[in-house]
Amino acid sequence: MSIVYLNGDYMPMEEARISPMDRGFLFGDGIYEVIPSYDGKLVGFGPHLERMQNGLDAIEIALTIDRDEWRDISSGLVERNGGGNLGIYFHVSRGADSRRNHAYPENITPTVYAFAFEIPPAPVPDKDAASCYTVSTTEDLRWKRCNIKSTALLGNVMHYQHGHSRGHSETILYNAEGELTEAAACNVFVIKDGVVATPDLDHQKLPGITRLMLLEILRRDGSIPVEERTVMLDELSSADEVWITSSSKEIAPVIEIDGKPVGDGKVGDVWLAAQRLYTDHKFDF
Ligand SMILES: Cc1ncc(COP(=O)(O)O)c(C=O)c1O
């Protein structure tokens, strides 16, 4: 049975209750995070918390829970849910109001919800064991604040479904100028002639923590050149490798895009080197 955290208490998920007037439910008015935990060791806890705080500040939710308390909630969930490979989900909504009104209410208490869910074992740097992805592409039709990790995810849900309904497991997005933004729930990397490129950050993309850690690990190591720049959609068709990154997938090789193979259609050598470095250094953050 899954034990969850809601507003200061732990309880079976079935017993967790929130008001139907909660603005998270009515408006998607909230911020969330997902942090991987392997045997209780969190990946990127500091950067994840920093991004959550940036999101809360951006939408003006004041919360008194500090970093230590979030860490305690993570440990509380890990202990109560059997440890192993878990995703720790944090969700803060603006709270429950007495009426439905767009304006931020004053004197409202945020709703804080957290749960743990099973995730696959951490990817290993082994080409034969790699989970390979096939994806579709479509124009990014979301809003202009995609840098905020908002619980209002309908745009991402619909884009994800574009790939899913075609038998794929992600959808890579591009804007009206033909520039790659990200994927429905991942960031995107394009590799050509040994150089790793990823779209530079702006309001069109979530600043992914895996992206951040991977760039830093690669730069510190220095053996694989990296670029943050505008990456065009048509670079996908000439790329040697394409990766999508997220906390649970880490660095996932994409081997087919819109039915066409990426490079030779196999997991690449640059992926192997990058995943090896990521595996060695992901707990440094
Ligand atoms: C839209 C979007 N972009 C990128 C990411 C990857 O972010 P992270 O590496 O922090 O998991 C996610 C993860 O949920 C996402 O939803």
The ligand as an SDF file (V2000), in Angstrom:
LIG
                    3D

 16 16  0  0  0  0  0  0  0  0999 V2000
    8.5640   19.4760  -20.0660 C   0  0  0  0  0  0  0  0  0  0  0  0
    9.7380   18.8320  -19.4160 C   0  0  0  0  0  0  0  0  0  0  0  0
   10.9650   19.0990  -19.8840 N   0  0  0  0  0  0  0  0  0  0  0  0
   12.0530   18.5190  -19.3410 C   0  0  0  0  0  0  0  0  0  0  0  0
   11.9450   17.6420  -18.2770 C   0  0  0  0  0  0  0  0  0  0  0  0
   13.1800   17.0230  -17.6850 C   0  0  0  0  0  0  0  0  0  0  0  0
   13.4420   17.6010  -16.4240 O   0  0  0  0  0  0  0  0  0  0  0  0
   14.2590   16.8290  -15.2970 P   0  0  0  0  0  0  0  0  0  0  0  0
   15.5610   16.4650  -15.9160 O   0  0  0  0  0  0  0  0  0  0  0  0
   14.3990   17.8280  -14.2270 O   0  0  0  0  0  0  0  0  0  0  0  0
   13.4690   15.6420  -14.9050 O   0  0  0  0  0  0  0  0  0  0  0  0
   10.6950   17.3410  -17.7530 C   0  0  0  0  0  0  0  0  0  0  0  0
   10.5490   16.4190  -16.6210 C   0  0  0  0  0  0  0  0  0  0  0  0
    9.5000   16.2100  -16.0940 O   0  0  0  0  0  0  0  0  0  0  0  0
    9.5530   17.9520  -18.3310 C   0  0  0  0  0  0  0  0  0  0  0  0
    8.3220   17.7030  -17.8610 O   0  0  0  0  0  0  0  0  0  0  0  0
  1  2  1  0
  2  3  1  0
  2 15  2  0
  3  4  2  0
  4  5  1  0
  5  6  1  0
  5 12  2  0
  6  7  1  0
  7  8  1  0
  8  9  2  0
  8 10  1  0
  8 11  1  0
 12 13  1  0
 12 15  1  0
 13 14  2  0
 15 16  1  0
M  END
$$$$
